[in-house]
Amino acid sequence: MNWCRPISGFVVLVSLGGWLVSGTPPGGPSSTSLALPESPDLARLREEGNRLFAAQRYEEASGIYLRGYRESLGRRQIRPAVRFLNNLAGCEFALSRYQKAVELYQAAQRLARPIRFAEMLGMISLNLAGIYLQMGDASAAAQAAEQGIRDLRDLPNVYFRAKLLGQFGNARGWSGQFEEALSTLIASQREADRVNDLPTLAVTLDYSGIHCLRRGDLAGAEAAFLKAYLVRRLRKPDEIHLSQANLGRLRLAQGDFKSAETLFSLALAKANSAPSLVQVWTLYHGRGAARQAQGRFDEAWADFGTAVDLARRWRPDAVAADAMRIRTDAGLHEVYQSYIRAGNRAALSSGRPEMARRAFSAAEEHRAVSLREQWNASGEWRRKLPEEYGPVLGQLQSAEIAALRNNSAPAAARAARLRLRLIEMEAQTGVPRPLAVAGGGVEFSRAIQLKLSPSEALLSFEFGEKESYLWA
């Protein structure tokens, strides 16, 4: 599970959309057109898009960036076109529509590579590395970041070099190259300090702490996390929840479960407004673990259930590459397994069979969705989706977050309407849907029982390192 700050925080605006392009326009760019300065009207367009992006109005910003991209291509101004396309991909990234973001970043690379637009190539690599890390593919992230560093080697002053080094170090850490990771992260922190990039300094200190924590170096993790906390406390108080989350994980590892719960709760109070569902589900999972360690199993079960629900909502737009899907499932497995184990423990310790039924339902759901995603590995069904699918998916993710923050009937109803629209569009492509049962987990197990004849039995296993379960 990637515990660090959502990598989307590193989206670089020059940095958003939905159209896949095929590289350089017919005829190729002329040397004259490449040398021309950006037109003032294009610069104003990008400034308007950046203003909307900063206000988290990503769909509107996307429209501005798309317009600028098309106008740039029409005038054969390739460098502005690359910038607009990078920004267009950034909107998709911010909306957690990772597959489309990857496609758009790669398209921007194809435009920038022939004209040797080194600064933008480095920036695109930074953002691609962020997506790959967000999705759990550290190897791809390291390759992307390393390519970006190579592209920038002849440029003396690049304002985002510290970020790129930080991504590279973090990716190395998740690839198991611990010593190389810490060395690269120290270089990133020095560069961030040199250019007074305090947000990046705090994030890369977080990365150092995370990898120390993973290696069991609790003292090293505490030193890094506290330095990051101090930077944010003094200069970036709006990001203090990121340090609270990491300190919560540290306290959990140290066995201070009450402090861990408090820190996770403080982080959640702010993080529920974040555009990415990934960060929020890890915080619920962490708080659930802290509550479970204190013996408060019902509260832990509720937190794990929320984490599963958020994970369930996030899955549909995971990047479609097979390797990416496997790594994504591996991260989600931890969230589902915590929920399943908490339910089974409650069922066994307090004699509540409905908890075992809900745990069974979650186990089968996780298994079914994984198989369904593999069945759809070709992506053929995605090509049959209508154009409105992407925007509706983005609206749903925003609505889900709004419903989480404001547990009101109108907010929940809007999310339900958007979810139904997506299901209807998917159904038209022939994609199989999992069995839907009114009443949720408890009724799901009974529906399965009704489908079995008197001579049939279903045995379902859930295996873990310390404990395994069998439902019969």
C-alpha positions in Angstrom: 0.0 0.0 0.0 1.4 3.3 -1.0 1.2 5.3 2.2 2.7 8.6 1.0 1.1 11.8 0.0 -1.1 11.4 -3.1 1.4 11.7 -6.0 -1.1 13.8 -7.8 0.2 16.6 -5.6 3.1 16.7 -8.0 1.1 17.4 -11.1 3.1 20.2 -12.7 1.2 23.1 -14.3 2.8 24.9 -17.1 0.4 21.3 -16.2 -5.5 18.4 -17.9 -8.9 16.0 -20.6 -10.1 13.1 -22.8 -8.7 13.2 -26.4 -5.9 10.9 -27.6 -3.8 12.5 -30.3 -1.3 10.8 -32.6 1.9 12.9 -32.3 3.1 15.6 -34.7 0.6 17.0 -37.1 0.7 15.9 -40.8 3.7 17.4 -42.5 5.7 17.8 -39.2 6.6 21.1 -37.5 8.8 23.5 -39.4 11.8 25.0 -37.8 10.2 28.5 -38.2 7.1 27.5 -36.3 9.1 25.9 -33.5 11.1 29.1 -33.0 8.0 31.4 -32.8 7.2 32.7 -29.3 3.9 31.6 -27.9 1.0 33.9 -29.0 -0.3 36.2 -26.3 -3.8 34.8 -26.7 -2.6 31.3 -26.2 -0.7 32.4 -23.1 -3.9 33.9 -21.8 -5.8 30.7 -22.5 -3.3 28.7 -20.4 -3.5 31.2 -17.6 -7.3 30.9 -17.5 -7.0 27.1 -17.5 -4.4 27.2 -14.7 -6.7 29.5 -12.7 -9.6 27.0 -13.0 -7.3 24.1 -12.2 -6.1 25.8 -9.0 -9.8 26.3 -8.0 -10.3 22.5 -8.6 -12.7 23.2 -11.5 -11.0 20.5 -13.5 -13.7 19.8 -16.1 -13.8 23.5 -17.0 -10.0 23.7 -17.1 -10.0 20.7 -19.4 -12.1 22.5 -21.9 -9.8 25.5 -21.9 -6.7 23.4 -22.3 -8.3 21.4 -25.1 -9.2 24.6 -27.0 -5.6 25.9 -26.5 -4.2 22.6 -27.7 -6.3 22.5 -30.9 -5.5 26.2 -31.7 -1.8 25.6 -31.1 -1.8 22.7 -33.6 -3.8 24.7 -36.1 -1.1 27.4 -36.0 1.7 24.8 -36.1 3.0 26.1 -32.7 4.2 22.7 -31.3 5.7 23.8 -28.0 2.5 25.4 -26.8 0.6 22.4 -28.0 2.8 20.1 -25.9 2.1 22.4 -22.8 -1.6 22.4 -23.3 -1.7 18.6 -23.8 0.4 18.1 -20.6 -2.1 20.3 -18.8 -5.0 18.4 -20.3 -3.5 15.1 -19.0 -3.1 16.8 -15.6 -6.9 17.4 -15.3 -7.5 13.7 -15.9 -4.8 12.9 -13.3 -6.4 15.2 -10.7 -9.8 13.6 -11.4 -8.3 10.1 -10.8 -9.0 9.1 -14.4 -5.6 7.5 -14.6 -6.0 5.5 -17.9 -6.8 8.6 -19.9 -4.1 10.6 -18.2 -1.5 8.1 -19.1 -2.6 8.1 -22.8 -2.5 11.9 -22.9 0.9 12.2 -21.3 2.3 9.6 -23.7 0.8 11.6 -26.6 2.5 14.7 -25.3 5.8 12.8 -25.2 5.3 11.9 -28.8 4.9 15.5 -29.7 7.8 16.8 -27.6 10.5 14.1 -28.4 11.1 15.0 -32.1 11.6 18.7 -31.3 13.8 18.0 -28.3 11.6 19.9 -25.9 13.7 18.8 -22.9 12.0 20.8 -20.1 8.5 19.5 -21.1 9.8 15.9 -21.5 11.1 16.1 -17.9 7.8 17.5 -16.7 5.8 14.8 -18.5 8.1 12.1 -17.0 7.5 13.5 -13.6 3.7 13.3 -14.0 3.8 9.8 -15.5 6.0 8.6 -12.6 3.4 10.0 -10.3 0.6 8.1 -11.9 2.6 4.8 -11.9 3.4 5.3 -8.2 -0.3 6.1 -7.5 -1.2 2.8 -9.1 1.5 0.8 -7.4 3.9 0.1 -10.3 7.2 1.3 -8.8 9.3 -0.2 -11.6 7.5 1.8 -14.3 7.7 4.9 -12.1 11.4 4.6 -11.7 11.9 4.2 -15.4 9.8 7.2 -16.2 11.6 9.4 -13.6 15.0 8.2 -14.7 14.2 9.1 -18.3 13.1 12.6 -17.2 16.4 13.1 -15.3 18.3 12.1 -18.5 16.2 14.5 -20.6 17.1 17.4 -18.2 20.8 16.7 -17.8 21.9 19.6 -20.1 19.5 22.2 -18.5 21.2 23.9 -15.5 18.2 25.5 -13.8 15.0 23.5 -13.8 12.5 24.4 -11.0 11.0 20.9 -10.7 14.3 18.9 -10.6 13.9 18.3 -6.9 10.4 16.9 -7.5 11.7 14.5 -10.2 14.6 13.4 -8.0 12.0 12.8 -5.2 9.8 10.7 -7.5 12.9 8.7 -8.6 14.0 8.1 -5.0 10.5 7.1 -3.9 10.1 4.7 -6.8 13.5 3.1 -6.0 12.3 2.6 -2.4 9.1 0.9 -3.5 11.3 -1.3 -5.8 13.3 -2.5 -2.9 16.4 -0.4 -3.5 16.5 1.1 0.0 20.0 2.6 0.1 19.8 4.0 -3.4 16.4 5.5 -2.5 17.6 7.3 0.6 20.6 8.6 -1.3 18.4 10.0 -4.1 15.9 11.4 -1.6 18.7 13.3 0.2 19.8 14.8 -3.1 16.2 15.8 -3.7 15.9 17.4 -0.3 19.1 19.4 -0.8 17.9 20.6 -4.2 14.5 21.6 -2.7 16.2 23.4 0.1 18.5 25.2 -2.3 15.6 26.6 -4.4 13.4 27.1 -1.3 10.8 24.6 -2.5 9.4 23.8 0.9 6.3 21.7 -0.2 8.7 19.4 -2.1 11.1 19.3 0.8 8.3 18.2 3.1 7.0 15.5 0.7 10.5 14.0 0.1 11.1 13.9 3.8 7.8 12.0 4.0 9.2 9.6 1.4 12.4 9.0 3.5 10.2 8.4 6.6 8.0 6.0 4.8 10.9 3.8 3.5 12.5 3.9 6.9 9.2 2.7 8.4 9.0 -0.1 5.9 12.4 -1.3 6.8 11.6 -1.2 10.6 13.9 1.9 11.2 11.4 3.6 13.5 13.9 6.2 14.7 14.8 7.2 11.2 11.2 7.4 10.3 10.4 9.6 13.3 13.2 12.0 12.5 12.1 12.4 8.8 8.4 12.7 9.7 9.0 15.3 12.4 11.1 17.4 10.1 8.4 17.3 7.5 5.8 18.2 10.2 8.0 21.2 11.2 8.3 22.5 7.6 4.5 22.3 7.2 3.7 23.7 10.6 5.9 26.8 9.9 5.3 27.3 6.1 2.5 25.1 4.8 -0.2 24.7 7.5 -2.8 23.8 4.9 -0.9 20.5 4.3 -0.4 19.6 8.0 -2.9 16.6 7.6 -0.3 14.9 5.4 2.1 14.8 8.3 -0.6 13.8 10.7 -1.3 10.8 8.6 2.3 9.7 8.4 2.8 10.3 12.1 -0.3 8.2 12.7 1.3 5.3 10.8 4.5 5.7 12.8 2.6 5.6 16.2 0.7 2.5 14.9 4.0 0.8 14.3 5.3 2.0 17.7 2.3 0.5 19.5 0.8 3.8 20.6 -2.6 3.0 19.2 -4.6 5.8 20.9 -2.2 8.5 19.5 -2.4 6.8 16.1 -6.2 6.9 16.1 -6.2 10.6 17.1 -3.7 11.5 14.3 -5.7 9.6 11.7 -8.9 11.3 12.7 -7.2 14.7 12.4 -5.9 13.8 9.0 -9.4 12.6 7.9 -11.0 15.8 8.9 -9.1 17.6 6.2 -8.4 14.8 3.7 -12.0 14.1 3.0 -12.0 17.2 0.8 -9.1 15.9 -1.4 -9.9 15.0 -5.0 -8.3 11.6 -4.8 -10.1 8.7 -3.1 -6.9 6.7 -2.7 -5.5 8.8 0.1 -8.8 8.8 2.0 -9.2 5.0 2.0 -5.7 4.5 3.4 -6.5 6.8 6.3 -9.7 4.9 7.1 -7.8 1.7 6.9 -5.1 3.0 9.3 -7.6 4.3 11.8 -9.4 1.0 11.7 -6.2 -0.8 12.5 -5.6 1.5 15.4 -9.1 0.9 16.8 -8.9 -2.8 16.3 -5.6 -2.9 18.2 -7.5 -1.3 21.1 -10.1 -4.0 21.0 -12.8 -1.7 19.6 -13.9 -4.1 16.9 -17.2 -2.6 15.9 -15.6 0.8 15.2 -12.7 -0.9 13.4 -15.2 -2.8 11.3 -16.9 0.4 10.3 -13.6 2.1 9.3 -12.6 -1.0 7.3 -16.0 -1.0 5.6 -15.6 2.6 4.6 -12.1 1.8 3.2 -13.6 -1.0 1.2 -16.4 1.2 -0.1 -14.0 3.8 -1.2 -11.7 1.2 -2.8 -14.8 -0.2 -4.6 -15.6 3.2 -6.1 -12.0 3.9 -7.2 -11.4 0.7 -9.1 -13.3 1.3 -12.4 -10.7 3.6 -13.9 -7.5 1.9 -12.9 -4.9 1.9 -15.7 -5.7 -1.0 -18.0 -2.2 -2.6 -18.5 -2.1 -6.1 -17.1 0.9 -5.5 -14.9 -0.8 -2.4 -13.5 -4.0 -4.3 -12.8 -2.1 -7.0 -10.9 -0.3 -4.4 -8.7 -3.5 -2.5 -8.1 -5.3 -5.7 -6.9 -2.4 -6.5 -4.6 -2.8 -3.1 -2.8 -6.6 -3.4 -2.6 -6.2 -7.0 -1.2 -4.9 -5.6 2.1 -7.9 -3.3 2.5 -10.4 -6.1 1.7 -8.6 -8.6 3.9 -8.7 -6.3 6.9 -12.5 -5.9 6.5 -13.0 -9.6 6.0 -10.8 -10.6 9.0 -12.5 -8.0 11.3 -15.9 -9.4 10.4 -14.9 -13.0 10.9 -13.3 -12.3 14.2 -16.4 -10.5 15.4 -18.6 -13.4 14.2 -16.5 -16.0 16.0 -16.0 -14.0 19.2 -19.5 -12.7 19.7 -21.6 -15.2 17.9 -22.9 -12.8 15.2 -23.3 -14.8 12.0 -24.4 -11.8 10.0 -20.8 -10.5 10.3 -19.5 -13.7 8.7 -22.0 -13.3 5.9 -20.9 -9.7 5.2 -17.3 -10.8 5.2 -18.1 -13.6 2.8 -19.8 -11.1 0.5 -16.8 -8.8 0.5 -14.4 -11.8 -0.2 -16.5 -12.9 -3.1 -16.9 -9.4 -4.4 -13.2 -8.8 -4.4 -12.6 -12.1 -6.2 -15.4 -11.5 -8.7 -14.2 -8.0 -9.6 -10.6 -9.1 -10.1 -11.8 -11.9 -12.4 -14.1 -9.5 -14.2 -11.2 -7.0 -14.8 -9.0 -9.8 -16.2 -11.9 -10.9 -18.4 -12.0 -7.4 -19.8 -8.2 -7.1 -20.2 -8.5 -6.5 -23.9 -10.2 -3.2 -23.3 -12.6 -3.9 -26.2 -15.6 -2.9 -24.1 -14.1 0.5 -23.3 -13.9 1.4 -27.0 -17.7 0.8 -27.2 -18.4 3.3 -24.4 -20.1 6.6 -25.4 -18.1 9.9 -25.2 -20.0 11.0 -22.1 -18.7 8.0 -20.1 -15.5 9.8 -19.0 -17.1 13.0 -17.9 -19.8 11.1 -16.0 -17.2 9.0 -14.3 -15.4 12.2 -13.1 -18.7 13.6 -11.9 -19.4 10.4 -10.0 -16.0 10.5 -8.2 -16.6 14.1 -7.2 -20.1 13.2 -6.0 -18.9 10.3 -4.0 -16.4 12.6 -2.2 -19.2 15.2 -1.6 -21.5 12.5 -0.2 -18.7 11.3 2.1 -18.2 14.8 3.5 -21.9 15.6 3.7 -23.9 12.5 4.6 -27.2 13.9 3.3 -29.9 12.3 1.2 -29.5 14.8 -1.7 -25.7 14.1 -1.9 -26.2 10.3 -1.7 -29.0 10.5 -4.3 -26.9 12.4 -6.8 -24.1 9.9 -6.5 -26.6 7.0 -6.9 -28.0 8.6 -10.1 -24.6 9.0 -11.6 -23.6 5.5 -10.7 -26.8 4.2 -12.4 -25.9 6.1 -15.6 -22.5 4.5 -15.6 -24.0 1.0 -15.2 -26.4 1.6 -18.0 -23.6 2.8 -20.3 -21.4 -0.2 -19.4 -24.4 -2.6 -19.9 -24.7 -1.4 -23.5 -21.1 -2.6 -24.2 -21.9 -6.2 -23.1 -19.6 -6.0 -20.1 -20.7 -8.6 -17.4 -22.0 -7.2 -14.1 -21.5 -8.9 -10.8 -24.6 -10.3 -9.1 -26.5 -7.4 -7.5 -28.6 -8.3 -4.4 -30.8 -5.9 -2.6 -29.9 -5.7 1.1 -26.1 -6.0 0.6 -23.7 -8.5 2.2 -26.1 -10.4 4.4 -28.6 -11.1 1.6 -25.9 -11.9 -0.8 -24.9 -15.1 1.0 -28.6 -16.1 1.3 -29.0 -15.5 -2.5 -26.1 -17.8 -3.1 -27.6 -20.5 -0.9 -30.8 -20.4 -2.8 -29.0 -21.1 -6.0 -27.5 -24.3 -4.6 -29.4 -27.6 -5.0 -29.7 -30.0 -2.0 -26.8 -32.0 -3.4 -24.4 -29.1 -3.8 -22.1 -27.3 -1.4 -20.0 -24.1 -1.8 -16.6 -23.9 -0.1 -14.9 -20.5 -0.2 -11.4 -19.9 1.2 -9.6 -16.7 2.2 -5.9 -17.3 2.9 -3.6 -15.0 4.9 -0.1 -15.1 6.4 -1.3 -15.5 10.0 -4.9 -16.8 9.7 -7.2 -18.2 7.0 -10.9 -18.7 6.8 -13.3 -21.1 5.2 -17.0 -20.5 4.6 -19.2 -23.5 3.8 
